[in-house]
Amino acid sequence: TAGFKKVVFENVVDMLAGGAAIDPDSATAFTATGIIPAGTAISVLDSGTGYHSVVAIGTSLVPDILGLLAEDLPLDDMPLANVVLSGTVRTAALPTAEAAGIALIKAALYRFTFV
């Protein structure tokens, strides 16, 4: 079946240079689909492992959010992601967890504008 790709970003101002190596173990919630959706929150670099992680949005502020995934990312043994650090985000196009925790994301990502 055919689908469509959601446009998460209206405008991208800044991206992480060189991309981010995502820890595949942190993305276990996406193993069923094999795709980490655009707009998923990504953490700052863990100096112990050398990886960035998918951030689980809960009920409290998450201070270690670096940015949001720029595009859908296939989950393989070494996912390399484009991470948006600043820009304009369409909240209606965010993944379910991020849309539910939009207040927490707004507090952590002050360089973004949400429409």
Secondary structure, 3 states (H helix, E strand, C coil): CCCCCCCCEEEEEEECCCCEEECHHHHHHHCCCCEECCCCEEECCECCCCEECECCCCCCCCCCEEEEECCCEECCCCCEECEEEEEEECHHHCCHHHHHCHHHHHHHCCCEEEC
